[in-house]
């Protein structure tokens, strides 16, 4: 299992299951396991938001809203791209 510490998210890669366990989102402790399809779906959604020019997004983690500004959207997008590239190489 490899670790990933990005600018916006951090967690652990599970090479045998092609899953990413998120341990931190936006400097907030978290625990969520995303498979490759979930990672791709979130990446695609963030791509649409980035390309639309939106400056603000609210995502939810459980019942807690996590507001994201433009800079955070871009950082999250880049981190997901990096995680996906590692997942696809497994």
PDB file of N, CA, C and O in Angstrom:
ATOM      1  N   UNK A   1       0.863  -1.178   0.000  1.00  0.00           N
ATOM      2  CA  UNK A   1       0.000   0.000   0.000  1.00  0.00           C
ATOM      3  C   UNK A   1       0.903   1.233   0.000  1.00  0.00           C
ATOM      4  O   UNK A   1       1.788   1.356   0.847  1.00  0.00           O
ATOM      5  N   UNK A   2       0.685   2.129  -0.934  1.00  0.00           N
ATOM      6  CA  UNK A   2       1.459   3.345  -1.010  1.00  0.00           C
ATOM      7  C   UNK A   2       0.676   4.530  -0.487  1.00  0.00           C
ATOM      8  O   UNK A   2      -0.555   4.550  -0.526  1.00  0.00           O
ATOM      9  N   UNK A   3       1.400   5.506  -0.002  1.00  0.00           N
ATOM     10  CA  UNK A   3       0.759   6.723   0.504  1.00  0.00           C
ATOM     11  C   UNK A   3       0.802   7.813  -0.548  1.00  0.00           C
ATOM     12  O   UNK A   3       1.698   7.847  -1.391  1.00  0.00           O
ATOM     13  N   UNK A   4      -0.169   8.696  -0.488  1.00  0.00           N
ATOM     14  CA  UNK A   4      -0.197   9.877  -1.348  1.00  0.00           C
ATOM     15  C   UNK A   4      -0.483  11.078  -0.463  1.00  0.00           C
ATOM     16  O   UNK A   4      -1.463  11.094   0.282  1.00  0.00           O
ATOM     17  N   UNK A   5       0.379  12.083  -0.551  1.00  0.00           N
ATOM     18  CA  UNK A   5       0.159  13.325   0.189  1.00  0.00           C
ATOM     19  C   UNK A   5       0.169  14.455  -0.814  1.00  0.00           C
ATOM     20  O   UNK A   5       1.224  14.920  -1.247  1.00  0.00           O
ATOM     21  N   UNK A   6      -1.019  14.888  -1.174  1.00  0.00           N
ATOM     22  CA  UNK A   6      -1.147  15.953  -2.144  1.00  0.00           C
ATOM     23  C   UNK A   6      -1.338  17.303  -1.482  1.00  0.00           C
ATOM     24  O   UNK A   6      -1.234  17.439  -0.263  1.00  0.00           O
ATOM     25  N   UNK A   7      -1.611  18.274  -2.289  1.00  0.00           N
ATOM     26  CA  UNK A   7      -1.822  19.634  -1.824  1.00  0.00           C
ATOM     27  C   UNK A   7      -3.179  19.791  -1.145  1.00  0.00           C
ATOM     28  O   UNK A   7      -3.352  20.658  -0.288  1.00  0.00           O
ATOM     29  N   UNK A   8      -4.138  18.953  -1.526  1.00  0.00           N
ATOM     30  CA  UNK A   8      -5.504  19.098  -1.036  1.00  0.00           C
ATOM     31  C   UNK A   8      -6.028  17.843  -0.346  1.00  0.00           C
ATOM     32  O   UNK A   8      -6.786  17.936   0.620  1.00  0.00           O
ATOM     33  N   UNK A   9      -5.631  16.678  -0.834  1.00  0.00           N
ATOM     34  CA  UNK A   9      -6.048  15.416  -0.213  1.00  0.00           C
ATOM     35  C   UNK A   9      -4.821  14.556   0.072  1.00  0.00           C
ATOM     36  O   UNK A   9      -3.778  14.697  -0.566  1.00  0.00           O
ATOM     37  N   UNK A  10      -4.972  13.673   1.034  1.00  0.00           N
ATOM     38  CA  UNK A  10      -3.938  12.680   1.288  1.00  0.00           C
ATOM     39  C   UNK A  10      -4.608  11.382   1.688  1.00  0.00           C
ATOM     40  O   UNK A  10      -5.741  11.366   2.169  1.00  0.00           O
ATOM     41  N   UNK A  11      -3.880  10.289   1.478  1.00  0.00           N
ATOM     42  CA  UNK A  11      -4.448   8.994   1.806  1.00  0.00           C
ATOM     43  C   UNK A  11      -3.540   7.866   1.376  1.00  0.00           C
ATOM     44  O   UNK A  11      -2.346   8.055   1.145  1.00  0.00           O
ATOM     45  N   UNK A  12      -4.129   6.690   1.273  1.00  0.00           N
ATOM     46  CA  UNK A  12      -3.375   5.481   0.975  1.00  0.00           C
ATOM     47  C   UNK A  12      -3.942   4.769  -0.246  1.00  0.00           C
ATOM     48  O   UNK A  12      -5.155   4.640  -0.408  1.00  0.00           O
ATOM     49  N   UNK A  13      -3.027   4.309  -1.102  1.00  0.00           N
ATOM     50  CA  UNK A  13      -3.396   3.533  -2.276  1.00  0.00           C
ATOM     51  C   UNK A  13      -3.402   2.058  -1.902  1.00  0.00           C
ATOM     52  O   UNK A  13      -2.516   1.593  -1.186  1.00  0.00           O
ATOM     53  N   UNK A  14      -4.384   1.334  -2.377  1.00  0.00           N
ATOM     54  CA  UNK A  14      -4.451  -0.111  -2.187  1.00  0.00           C
ATOM     55  C   UNK A  14      -4.293  -0.759  -3.554  1.00  0.00           C
ATOM     56  O   UNK A  14      -5.272  -0.895  -4.288  1.00  0.00           O
ATOM     57  N   UNK A  15      -3.064  -1.164  -3.911  1.00  0.00           N
ATOM     58  CA  UNK A  15      -2.820  -1.663  -5.261  1.00  0.00           C
ATOM     59  C   UNK A  15      -3.613  -2.912  -5.623  1.00  0.00           C
ATOM     60  O   UNK A  15      -3.991  -3.086  -6.782  1.00  0.00           O
ATOM     61  N   UNK A  16      -3.870  -3.781  -4.657  1.00  0.00           N
ATOM     62  CA  UNK A  16      -4.582  -5.011  -4.981  1.00  0.00           C
ATOM     63  C   UNK A  16      -6.055  -4.776  -5.283  1.00  0.00           C
ATOM     64  O   UNK A  16      -6.662  -5.543  -6.030  1.00  0.00           O
ATOM     65  N   UNK A  17      -6.637  -3.721  -4.710  1.00  0.00           N
ATOM     66  CA  UNK A  17      -8.059  -3.458  -4.925  1.00  0.00           C
ATOM     67  C   UNK A  17      -8.317  -2.234  -5.804  1.00  0.00           C
ATOM     68  O   UNK A  17      -9.464  -1.936  -6.139  1.00  0.00           O
ATOM     69  N   UNK A  18      -7.258  -1.533  -6.173  1.00  0.00           N
ATOM     70  CA  UNK A  18      -7.394  -0.294  -6.940  1.00  0.00           C
ATOM     71  C   UNK A  18      -8.339   0.677  -6.242  1.00  0.00           C
ATOM     72  O   UNK A  18      -9.273   1.210  -6.841  1.00  0.00           O
ATOM     73  N   UNK A  19      -8.065   0.889  -4.965  1.00  0.00           N
ATOM     74  CA  UNK A  19      -8.853   1.818  -4.159  1.00  0.00           C
ATOM     75  C   UNK A  19      -7.930   2.849  -3.530  1.00  0.00           C
ATOM     76  O   UNK A  19      -6.735   2.617  -3.342  1.00  0.00           O
ATOM     77  N   UNK A  20      -8.514   3.980  -3.215  1.00  0.00           N
ATOM     78  CA  UNK A  20      -7.793   5.045  -2.531  1.00  0.00           C
ATOM     79  C   UNK A  20      -8.552   5.371  -1.250  1.00  0.00           C
ATOM     80  O   UNK A  20      -9.729   5.729  -1.292  1.00  0.00           O
ATOM     81  N   UNK A  21      -7.876   5.245  -0.120  1.00  0.00           N
ATOM     82  CA  UNK A  21      -8.473   5.585   1.164  1.00  0.00           C
ATOM     83  C   UNK A  21      -8.073   7.011   1.505  1.00  0.00           C
ATOM     84  O   UNK A  21      -6.903   7.295   1.764  1.00  0.00           O
ATOM     85  N   UNK A  22      -9.049   7.898   1.503  1.00  0.00           N
ATOM     86  CA  UNK A  22      -8.795   9.303   1.808  1.00  0.00           C
ATOM     87  C   UNK A  22      -8.679   9.457   3.319  1.00  0.00           C
ATOM     88  O   UNK A  22      -9.556   9.027   4.068  1.00  0.00           O
ATOM     89  N   UNK A  23      -7.591  10.072   3.752  1.00  0.00           N
ATOM     90  CA  UNK A  23      -7.348  10.300   5.179  1.00  0.00           C
ATOM     91  C   UNK A  23      -7.512  11.768   5.568  1.00  0.00           C
ATOM     92  O   UNK A  23      -7.749  12.100   6.729  1.00  0.00           O
ATOM     93  N   UNK A  24      -7.380  12.639   4.563  1.00  0.00           N
ATOM     94  CA  UNK A  24      -7.493  14.070   4.842  1.00  0.00           C
ATOM     95  C   UNK A  24      -8.002  14.788   3.602  1.00  0.00           C
ATOM     96  O   UNK A  24      -7.524  14.541   2.495  1.00  0.00           O
ATOM     97  N   UNK A  25      -8.975  15.679   3.789  1.00  0.00           N
ATOM     98  CA  UNK A  25      -9.491  16.538   2.728  1.00  0.00           C
ATOM     99  C   UNK A  25      -9.428  17.965   3.241  1.00  0.00           C
ATOM    100  O   UNK A  25      -9.990  18.279   4.290  1.00  0.00           O
ATOM    101  N   UNK A  26      -8.743  18.831   2.502  1.00  0.00           N
ATOM    102  CA  UNK A  26      -8.683  20.247   2.873  1.00  0.00           C
ATOM    103  C   UNK A  26      -8.269  20.411   4.337  1.00  0.00           C
ATOM    104  O   UNK A  26      -8.910  21.137   5.096  1.00  0.00           O
ATOM    105  N   UNK A  27      -7.198  19.731   4.717  1.00  0.00           N
ATOM    106  CA  UNK A  27      -6.650  19.778   6.078  1.00  0.00           C
ATOM    107  C   UNK A  27      -7.620  19.310   7.151  1.00  0.00           C
ATOM    108  O   UNK A  27      -7.421  19.604   8.330  1.00  0.00           O
ATOM    109  N   UNK A  28      -8.668  18.584   6.765  1.00  0.00           N
ATOM    110  CA  UNK A  28      -9.639  18.048   7.711  1.00  0.00           C
ATOM    111  C   UNK A  28      -9.509  16.529   7.731  1.00  0.00           C
ATOM    112  O   UNK A  28      -9.587  15.897   6.677  1.00  0.00           O
ATOM    113  N   UNK A  29      -9.312  15.927   8.907  1.00  0.00           N
ATOM    114  CA  UNK A  29      -9.240  14.468   8.962  1.00  0.00           C
ATOM    115  C   UNK A  29     -10.502  13.843   8.369  1.00  0.00           C
ATOM    116  O   UNK A  29     -11.614  14.316   8.602  1.00  0.00           O
ATOM    117  N   UNK A  30     -10.311  12.785   7.609  1.00  0.00           N
ATOM    118  CA  UNK A  30     -11.433  12.126   6.944  1.00  0.00           C
ATOM    119  C   UNK A  30     -11.132  10.643   6.821  1.00  0.00           C
ATOM    120  O   UNK A  30      -9.994  10.209   7.003  1.00  0.00           O
ATOM    121  N   UNK A  31     -12.147   9.885   6.516  1.00  0.00           N
ATOM    122  CA  UNK A  31     -11.960   8.474   6.187  1.00  0.00           C
ATOM    123  C   UNK A  31     -13.026   8.100   5.167  1.00  0.00           C
ATOM    124  O   UNK A  31     -14.218   8.062   5.472  1.00  0.00           O
ATOM    125  N   UNK A  32     -12.576   7.830   3.967  1.00  0.00           N
ATOM    126  CA  UNK A  32     -13.486   7.428   2.909  1.00  0.00           C
ATOM    127  C   UNK A  32     -12.700   6.589   1.907  1.00  0.00           C
ATOM    128  O   UNK A  32     -11.578   6.943   1.543  1.00  0.00           O
ATOM    129  N   UNK A  33     -13.278   5.489   1.464  1.00  0.00           N
ATOM    130  CA  UNK A  33     -12.617   4.617   0.499  1.00  0.00           C
ATOM    131  C   UNK A  33     -13.298   4.784  -0.853  1.00  0.00           C
ATOM    132  O   UNK A  33     -14.497   4.541  -0.991  1.00  0.00           O
ATOM    133  N   UNK A  34     -12.512   5.206  -1.859  1.00  0.00           N
ATOM    134  CA  UNK A  34     -13.032   5.419  -3.208  1.00  0.00           C
ATOM    135  C   UNK A  34     -12.396   4.407  -4.142  1.00  0.00           C
ATOM    136  O   UNK A  34     -11.181   4.210  -4.132  1.00  0.00           O
ATOM    137  N   UNK A  35     -13.237   3.764  -4.956  1.00  0.00           N
ATOM    138  CA  UNK A  35     -12.689   2.876  -5.978  1.00  0.00           C
ATOM    139  C   UNK A  35     -12.333   3.713  -7.212  1.00  0.00           C
ATOM    140  O   UNK A  35     -12.562   4.922  -7.249  1.00  0.00           O
ATOM    141  N   UNK A  36     -11.776   3.049  -8.204  1.00  0.00           N
ATOM    142  CA  UNK A  36     -11.316   3.768  -9.398  1.00  0.00           C
ATOM    143  C   UNK A  36     -12.460   4.501 -10.101  1.00  0.00           C
ATOM    144  O   UNK A  36     -12.272   5.611 -10.599  1.00  0.00           O
ATOM    145  N   UNK A  37     -13.633   3.888 -10.144  1.00  0.00           N
ATOM    146  CA  UNK A  37     -14.785   4.524 -10.794  1.00  0.00           C
ATOM    147  C   UNK A  37     -15.205   5.793 -10.040  1.00  0.00           C
ATOM    148  O   UNK A  37     -15.523   6.805 -10.664  1.00  0.00           O
ATOM    149  N   UNK A  38     -15.207   5.743  -8.720  1.00  0.00           N
ATOM    150  CA  UNK A  38     -15.573   6.920  -7.925  1.00  0.00           C
ATOM    151  C   UNK A  38     -14.546   8.035  -8.096  1.00  0.00           C
ATOM    152  O   UNK A  38     -14.906   9.208  -8.192  1.00  0.00           O
ATOM    153  N   UNK A  39     -13.274   7.669  -8.135  1.00  0.00           N
ATOM    154  CA  UNK A  39     -12.225   8.664  -8.371  1.00  0.00           C
ATOM    155  C   UNK A  39     -12.425   9.335  -9.726  1.00  0.00           C
ATOM    156  O   UNK A  39     -12.335  10.557  -9.845  1.00  0.00           O
ATOM    157  N   UNK A  40     -12.697   8.522 -10.749  1.00  0.00           N
ATOM    158  CA  UNK A  40     -12.897   9.044 -12.108  1.00  0.00           C
ATOM    159  C   UNK A  40     -14.121   9.947 -12.168  1.00  0.00           C
ATOM    160  O   UNK A  40     -14.081  10.994 -12.814  1.00  0.00           O
ATOM    161  N   UNK A  41     -15.216   9.555 -11.501  1.00  0.00           N
ATOM    162  CA  UNK A  41     -16.438  10.364 -11.493  1.00  0.00           C
ATOM    163  C   UNK A  41     -16.186  11.724 -10.855  1.00  0.00           C
ATOM    164  O   UNK A  41     -16.609  12.747 -11.393  1.00  0.00           O
ATOM    165  N   UNK A  42     -15.500  11.745  -9.713  1.00  0.00           N
ATOM    166  CA  UNK A  42     -15.206  13.019  -9.048  1.00  0.00           C
ATOM    167  C   UNK A  42     -14.271  13.863  -9.903  1.00  0.00           C
ATOM    168  O   UNK A  42     -14.453  15.075 -10.013  1.00  0.00           O
ATOM    169  N   UNK A  43     -13.273  13.230 -10.508  1.00  0.00           N
ATOM    170  CA  UNK A  43     -12.354  13.951 -11.385  1.00  0.00           C
ATOM    171  C   UNK A  43     -13.113  14.590 -12.546  1.00  0.00           C
ATOM    172  O   UNK A  43     -12.883  15.754 -12.872  1.00  0.00           O
ATOM    173  N   UNK A  44     -14.014  13.835 -13.171  1.00  0.00           N
ATOM    174  CA  UNK A  44     -14.798  14.356 -14.294  1.00  0.00           C
ATOM    175  C   UNK A  44     -15.695  15.511 -13.861  1.00  0.00           C
ATOM    176  O   UNK A  44     -15.842  16.490 -14.593  1.00  0.00           O
ATOM    177  N   UNK A  45     -16.296  15.405 -12.676  1.00  0.00           N
ATOM    178  CA  UNK A  45     -17.140  16.497 -12.171  1.00  0.00           C
ATOM    179  C   UNK A  45     -16.316  17.753 -11.918  1.00  0.00           C
ATOM    180  O   UNK A  45     -16.746  18.859 -12.247  1.00  0.00           O
ATOM    181  N   UNK A  46     -15.137  17.583 -11.334  1.00  0.00           N
ATOM    182  CA  UNK A  46     -14.276  18.741 -11.094  1.00  0.00           C
ATOM    183  C   UNK A  46     -13.786  19.352 -12.405  1.00  0.00           C
ATOM    184  O   UNK A  46     -13.614  20.567 -12.499  1.00  0.00           O
ATOM    185  N   UNK A  47     -13.561  18.513 -13.412  1.00  0.00           N
ATOM    186  CA  UNK A  47     -13.166  19.019 -14.729  1.00  0.00           C
ATOM    187  C   UNK A  47     -14.261  19.913 -15.299  1.00  0.00           C
ATOM    188  O   UNK A  47     -13.978  20.985 -15.836  1.00  0.00           O
ATOM    189  N   UNK A  48     -15.514  19.472 -15.182  1.00  0.00           N
ATOM    190  CA  UNK A  48     -16.643  20.274 -15.670  1.00  0.00           C
ATOM    191  C   UNK A  48     -16.740  21.599 -14.928  1.00  0.00           C
ATOM    192  O   UNK A  48     -16.964  22.643 -15.541  1.00  0.00           O
ATOM    193  N   UNK A  49     -16.571  21.560 -13.616  1.00  0.00           N
ATOM    194  CA  UNK A  49     -16.639  22.794 -12.816  1.00  0.00           C
ATOM    195  C   UNK A  49     -15.508  23.737 -13.220  1.00  0.00           C
ATOM    196  O   UNK A  49     -15.731  24.933 -13.403  1.00  0.00           O
ATOM    197  N   UNK A  50     -14.293  23.198 -13.359  1.00  0.00           N
ATOM    198  CA  UNK A  50     -13.150  24.024 -13.773  1.00  0.00           C
ATOM    199  C   UNK A  50     -13.400  24.677 -15.124  1.00  0.00           C
ATOM    200  O   UNK A  50     -13.157  25.871 -15.299  1.00  0.00           O
ATOM    201  N   UNK A  51     -13.888  23.889 -16.077  1.00  0.00           N
ATOM    202  CA  UNK A  51     -14.101  24.389 -17.434  1.00  0.00           C
ATOM    203  C   UNK A  51     -15.272  25.355 -17.538  1.00  0.00           C
ATOM    204  O   UNK A  51     -15.335  26.154 -18.473  1.00  0.00           O
ATOM    205  N   UNK A  52     -16.198  25.289 -16.592  1.00  0.00           N
ATOM    206  CA  UNK A  52     -17.358  26.186 -16.619  1.00  0.00           C
ATOM    207  C   UNK A  52     -17.011  27.578 -16.100  1.00  0.00           C
ATOM    208  O   UNK A  52     -17.771  28.527 -16.295  1.00  0.00           O
ATOM    209  N   UNK A  53     -15.863  27.695 -15.441  1.00  0.00           N
ATOM    210  CA  UNK A  53     -15.475  28.992 -14.898  1.00  0.00           C
ATOM    211  C   UNK A  53     -16.058  29.277 -13.527  1.00  0.00           C
ATOM    212  O   UNK A  53     -15.886  30.374 -12.995  1.00  0.00           O
ATOM    213  N   UNK A  54     -16.747  28.301 -12.946  1.00  0.00           N
ATOM    214  CA  UNK A  54     -17.311  28.490 -11.607  1.00  0.00           C
ATOM    215  C   UNK A  54     -16.188  28.790 -10.621  1.00  0.00           C
ATOM    216  O   UNK A  54     -15.100  28.221 -10.705  1.00  0.00           O
ATOM    217  N   UNK A  55     -16.470  29.686  -9.692  1.00  0.00           N
ATOM    218  CA  UNK A  55     -15.474  30.065  -8.701  1.00  0.00           C
ATOM    219  C   UNK A  55     -15.724  29.447  -7.339  1.00  0.00           C
ATOM    220  O   UNK A  55     -14.934  29.654  -6.418  1.00  0.00           O
ATOM    221  N   UNK A  56     -16.805  28.693  -7.191  1.00  0.00           N
ATOM    222  CA  UNK A  56     -17.158  28.177  -5.881  1.00  0.00           C
ATOM    223  C   UNK A  56     -17.914  26.862  -6.028  1.00  0.00           C
ATOM    224  O   UNK A  56     -18.720  26.701  -6.944  1.00  0.00           O
ATOM    225  N   UNK A  57     -17.656  25.938  -5.135  1.00  0.00           N
ATOM    226  CA  UNK A  57     -18.310  24.636  -5.146  1.00  0.00           C
ATOM    227  C   UNK A  57     -18.461  24.175  -3.705  1.00  0.00           C
ATOM    228  O   UNK A  57     -17.567  24.385  -2.886  1.00  0.00           O
ATOM    229  N   UNK A  58     -19.578  23.557  -3.398  1.00  0.00           N
ATOM    230  CA  UNK A  58     -19.752  22.948  -2.081  1.00  0.00           C
ATOM    231  C   UNK A  58     -19.915  21.454  -2.288  1.00  0.00           C
ATOM    232  O   UNK A  58     -20.851  21.003  -2.947  1.00  0.00           O
ATOM    233  N   UNK A  59     -18.987  20.690  -1.714  1.00  0.00           N
ATOM    234  CA  UNK A  59     -19.137  19.239  -1.743  1.00  0.00           C
ATOM    235  C   UNK A  59     -19.457  18.781  -0.332  1.00  0.00           C
ATOM    236  O   UNK A  59     -19.184  19.497   0.632  1.00  0.00           O
ATOM    237  N   UNK A  60     -20.019  17.623  -0.207  1.00  0.00           N
ATOM    238  CA  UNK A  60     -20.361  17.136   1.124  1.00  0.00           C
ATOM    239  C   UNK A  60     -19.514  15.927   1.475  1.00  0.00           C
ATOM    240  O   UNK A  60     -19.214  15.085   0.629  1.00  0.00           O
ATOM    241  N   UNK A  61     -19.146  15.867   2.717  1.00  0.00           N
ATOM    242  CA  UNK A  61     -18.463  14.711   3.273  1.00  0.00           C
ATOM    243  C   UNK A  61     -19.351  14.228   4.402  1.00  0.00           C
ATOM    244  O   UNK A  61     -19.377  14.819   5.481  1.00  0.00           O
ATOM    245  N   UNK A  62     -20.078  13.153   4.150  1.00  0.00           N
ATOM    246  CA  UNK A  62     -21.092  12.736   5.111  1.00  0.00           C
ATOM    247  C   UNK A  62     -22.175  13.792   5.127  1.00  0.00           C
ATOM    248  O   UNK A  62     -22.799  14.064   4.101  1.00  0.00           O
ATOM    249  N   UNK A  63     -22.398  14.377   6.260  1.00  0.00           N
ATOM    250  CA  UNK A  63     -23.407  15.433   6.380  1.00  0.00           C
ATOM    251  C   UNK A  63     -22.773  16.812   6.454  1.00  0.00           C
ATOM    252  O   UNK A  63     -23.475  17.814   6.596  1.00  0.00           O
ATOM    253  N   UNK A  64     -21.440  16.871   6.359  1.00  0.00           N
ATOM    254  CA  UNK A  64     -20.742  18.135   6.519  1.00  0.00           C
ATOM    255  C   UNK A  64     -20.424  18.764   5.166  1.00  0.00           C
ATOM    256  O   UNK A  64     -19.790  18.128   4.325  1.00  0.00           O
ATOM    257  N   UNK A  65     -20.853  20.002   4.948  1.00  0.00           N
ATOM    258  CA  UNK A  65     -20.497  20.684   3.697  1.00  0.00           C
ATOM    259  C   UNK A  65     -19.043  21.149   3.740  1.00  0.00           C
ATOM    260  O   UNK A  65     -18.558  21.619   4.769  1.00  0.00           O
ATOM    261  N   UNK A  66     -18.366  21.011   2.616  1.00  0.00           N
ATOM    262  CA  UNK A  66     -16.995  21.495   2.493  1.00  0.00           C
ATOM    263  C   UNK A  66     -16.971  22.492   1.344  1.00  0.00           C
ATOM    264  O   UNK A  66     -16.993  22.095   0.178  1.00  0.00           O
ATOM    265  N   UNK A  67     -16.924  23.797   1.664  1.00  0.00           N
ATOM    266  CA  UNK A  67     -16.879  24.800   0.592  1.00  0.00           C
ATOM    267  C   UNK A  67     -15.493  24.827  -0.062  1.00  0.00           C
ATOM    268  O   UNK A  67     -14.470  24.752   0.619  1.00  0.00           O
ATOM    269  N   UNK A  68     -15.481  24.933  -1.383  1.00  0.00           N
ATOM    270  CA  UNK A  68     -14.234  24.992  -2.138  1.00  0.00           C
ATOM    271  C   UNK A  68     -14.219  26.240  -3.005  1.00  0.00           C
ATOM    272  O   UNK A  68     -15.163  26.496  -3.752  1.00  0.00           O
ATOM    273  N   UNK A  69     -13.144  27.016  -2.904  1.00  0.00           N
ATOM    274  CA  UNK A  69     -12.992  28.152  -3.806  1.00  0.00           C
ATOM    275  C   UNK A  69     -12.263  27.679  -5.069  1.00  0.00           C
ATOM    276  O   UNK A  69     -11.886  26.511  -5.174  1.00  0.00           O
ATOM    277  N   UNK A  70     -12.073  28.570  -6.003  1.00  0.00           N
ATOM    278  CA  UNK A  70     -11.482  28.214  -7.303  1.00  0.00           C
ATOM    279  C   UNK A  70     -10.109  27.552  -7.139  1.00  0.00           C
ATOM    280  O   UNK A  70      -9.827  26.537  -7.775  1.00  0.00           O
ATOM    281  N   UNK A  71      -9.277  28.117  -6.303  1.00  0.00           N
ATOM    282  CA  UNK A  71      -7.944  27.574  -6.070  1.00  0.00           C
ATOM    283  C   UNK A  71      -8.024  26.160  -5.504  1.00  0.00           C
ATOM    284  O   UNK A  71      -7.267  25.284  -5.922  1.00  0.00           O
ATOM    285  N   UNK A  72      -8.927  25.931  -4.563  1.00  0.00           N
ATOM    286  CA  UNK A  72      -9.086  24.608  -3.962  1.00  0.00           C
ATOM    287  C   UNK A  72      -9.639  23.602  -4.968  1.00  0.00           C
ATOM    288  O   UNK A  72      -9.246  22.435  -4.961  1.00  0.00           O
ATOM    289  N   UNK A  73     -10.541  24.047  -5.825  1.00  0.00           N
ATOM    290  CA  UNK A  73     -11.069  23.175  -6.882  1.00  0.00           C
ATOM    291  C   UNK A  73      -9.917  22.700  -7.770  1.00  0.00           C
ATOM    292  O   UNK A  73      -9.829  21.519  -8.104  1.00  0.00           O
ATOM    293  N   UNK A  74      -9.048  23.617  -8.145  1.00  0.00           N
ATOM    294  CA  UNK A  74      -7.925  23.276  -9.014  1.00  0.00           C
ATOM    295  C   UNK A  74      -6.938  22.350  -8.315  1.00  0.00           C
ATOM    296  O   UNK A  74      -6.429  21.413  -8.931  1.00  0.00           O
ATOM    297  N   UNK A  75      -6.661  22.598  -7.037  1.00  0.00           N
ATOM    298  CA  UNK A  75      -5.745  21.739  -6.279  1.00  0.00           C
ATOM    299  C   UNK A  75      -6.320  20.335  -6.109  1.00  0.00           C
ATOM    300  O   UNK A  75      -5.597  19.348  -6.248  1.00  0.00           O
ATOM    301  N   UNK A  76      -7.613  20.241  -5.810  1.00  0.00           N
ATOM    302  CA  UNK A  76      -8.288  18.952  -5.660  1.00  0.00           C
ATOM    303  C   UNK A  76      -8.254  18.191  -6.986  1.00  0.00           C
ATOM    304  O   UNK A  76      -7.994  16.988  -7.012  1.00  0.00           O
ATOM    305  N   UNK A  77      -8.517  18.896  -8.076  1.00  0.00           N
ATOM    306  CA  UNK A  77      -8.493  18.307  -9.418  1.00  0.00           C
ATOM    307  C   UNK A  77      -7.107  17.728  -9.717  1.00  0.00           C
ATOM    308  O   UNK A  77      -6.997  16.607 -10.213  1.00  0.00           O
ATOM    309  N   UNK A  78      -6.064  18.479  -9.418  1.00  0.00           N
ATOM    310  CA  UNK A  78      -4.692  18.016  -9.669  1.00  0.00           C
ATOM    311  C   UNK A  78      -4.355  16.796  -8.819  1.00  0.00           C
ATOM    312  O   UNK A  78      -3.734  15.850  -9.302  1.00  0.00           O
ATOM    313  N   UNK A  79      -4.764  16.821  -7.555  1.00  0.00           N
ATOM    314  CA  UNK A  79      -4.509  15.671  -6.686  1.00  0.00           C
ATOM    315  C   UNK A  79      -5.222  14.424  -7.202  1.00  0.00           C
ATOM    316  O   UNK A  79      -4.640  13.339  -7.210  1.00  0.00           O
ATOM    317  N   UNK A  80      -6.472  14.567  -7.629  1.00  0.00           N
ATOM    318  CA  UNK A  80      -7.195  13.414  -8.164  1.00  0.00           C
ATOM    319  C   UNK A  80      -6.547  12.891  -9.441  1.00  0.00           C
ATOM    320  O   UNK A  80      -6.505  11.683  -9.672  1.00  0.00           O
ATOM    321  N   UNK A  81      -6.042  13.801 -10.266  1.00  0.00           N
ATOM    322  CA  UNK A  81      -5.337  13.378 -11.484  1.00  0.00           C
ATOM    323  C   UNK A  81      -4.123  12.527 -11.108  1.00  0.00           C
ATOM    324  O   UNK A  81      -3.871  11.492 -11.724  1.00  0.00           O
ATOM    325  N   UNK A  82      -3.381  12.965 -10.101  1.00  0.00           N
ATOM    326  CA  UNK A  82      -2.200  12.222  -9.662  1.00  0.00           C
ATOM    327  C   UNK A  82      -2.580  10.859  -9.084  1.00  0.00           C
ATOM    328  O   UNK A  82      -1.920   9.860  -9.372  1.00  0.00           O
ATOM    329  N   UNK A  83      -3.623  10.810  -8.283  1.00  0.00           N
ATOM    330  CA  UNK A  83      -4.075   9.540  -7.702  1.00  0.00           C
ATOM    331  C   UNK A  83      -4.547   8.599  -8.808  1.00  0.00           C
ATOM    332  O   UNK A  83      -4.211   7.414  -8.804  1.00  0.00           O
ATOM    333  N   UNK A  84      -5.321   9.124  -9.750  1.00  0.00           N
ATOM    334  CA  UNK A  84      -5.797   8.296 -10.865  1.00  0.00           C
ATOM    335  C   UNK A  84      -4.637   7.755 -11.692  1.00  0.00           C
ATOM    336  O   UNK A  84      -4.675   6.603 -12.125  1.00  0.00           O
ATOM    337  N   UNK A  85      -3.622   8.559 -11.914  1.00  0.00           N
ATOM    338  CA  UNK A  85      -2.491   8.085 -12.712  1.00  0.00           C
ATOM    339  C   UNK A  85      -1.780   6.945 -11.990  1.00  0.00           C
ATOM    340  O   UNK A  85      -1.280   6.023 -12.635  1.00  0.00           O
ATOM    341  N   UNK A  86      -1.729   6.995 -10.663  1.00  0.00           N
ATOM    342  CA  UNK A  86      -1.136   5.893  -9.899  1.00  0.00           C
ATOM    343  C   UNK A  86      -2.038   4.662  -9.948  1.00  0.00           C
ATOM    344  O   UNK A  86      -1.548   3.540 -10.077  1.00  0.00           O
ATOM    345  N   UNK A  87      -3.342   4.863  -9.847  1.00  0.00           N
ATOM    346  CA  UNK A  87      -4.299   3.756  -9.864  1.00  0.00           C
ATOM    347  C   UNK A  87      -4.254   3.032 -11.203  1.00  0.00           C
ATOM    348  O   UNK A  87      -4.292   1.803 -11.254  1.00  0.00           O
ATOM    349  N   UNK A  88      -4.172   3.798 -12.281  1.00  0.00           N
ATOM    350  CA  UNK A  88      -4.190   3.202 -13.615  1.00  0.00           C
ATOM    351  C   UNK A  88      -2.906   2.447 -13.924  1.00  0.00           C
ATOM    352  O   UNK A  88      -2.885   1.609 -14.825  1.00  0.00           O
ATOM    353  N   UNK A  89      -1.828   2.733 -13.185  1.00  0.00           N
ATOM    354  CA  UNK A  89      -0.564   2.036 -13.400  1.00  0.00           C
ATOM    355  C   UNK A  89      -0.500   0.725 -12.631  1.00  0.00           C
ATOM    356  O   UNK A  89       0.410  -0.075 -12.846  1.00  0.00           O
ATOM    357  N   UNK A  90      -1.454   0.500 -11.740  1.00  0.00           N
ATOM    358  CA  UNK A  90      -1.413  -0.710 -10.908  1.00  0.00           C
ATOM    359  C   UNK A  90      -1.694  -1.949 -11.735  1.00  0.00           C
ATOM    360  O   UNK A  90      -1.700  -3.058 -11.202  1.00  0.00           O
TER     361      UNK A  90
END
